[in-house]
Amino acid sequence: MIIRRVLKELEAKLTPDGLSPAIRDASGKLEFKHYGDDRQRLRVRCRGLDLPDGERLELTSDDALIAVLEVEKGRVTLDEERDATFAAPPLAVGNTVALRRNGGSLLSGLVYLD
């Protein structure tokens, strides 16, 4: 197991943005880490989505697109690690992160330091 120094660690807990039955029991979490070796890791996990498999949802940070995720068995997940050649996702403390469907927000939360 490699132990790396974490330079920056951000999180956001995602909660439903409405009363729609499709998201009533949904929840999620975003985690971002920037390591001392200049690698970055982005993890997103959301569950409890009563949406059809294959539905494509957008993950945004203050309206900037971070990723497009696909629903599978009521969940969406992302676990990416990249090197410094890729731009960091547009995440900063206080940003609003949202999981969107057809332009409307399903889940959202504020980014905070972990």
PyMOL commands that set and color helices and strands:
alter all, ss='L'
color gray80, all
select strands_A, chain A and resi 6-16+27-35+40-47+56-61+64-70+76-82+96-101+104-110+112-113
alter strands_A, ss='S'
color yellow, strands_A
deselect
rebuild
show_as cartoon
